[in-house]
Amino acid sequence: MKKLFAKDQKNRQIVKKLELKNFVLKQISINSNFSRTTQWNALSKLSSLTKRKSKTVLSNRCVKTINKKTFHKFTNFSRTVFLKLVKSGYISGMRKSSW
């Protein structure tokens, strides 16, 4: 589990670091005000980047159990961990009818 968490954190750092570069290259390749050679060069640089560095590789995982199947986006916990936290009273204001 620790390896999965470390790998996920490393991937997130790489994507965060290269997100602006990907955005700029994509906009240059789409924009018709640039010359064709500039657009082509931007497109080739964009395609040369590995797929591991793209945003779609990232998957949301539970903070506690590293589970990615039953993940709630607004709580960052899986369904089972969320229910345990609500039942134990760590999340105030939640009742069974609320979830």
Secondary structure, DSSP 8 states (H G I E B T S, - for coil): -HHHHHHHHHHHHHHHHHHHHHHHHHHHHH-TTS-HHHHHHHHHHHHHS-GGGSGGG-----TTT---SSB-TTTSSBHHHHHHHHHHTSSTT--GGG-
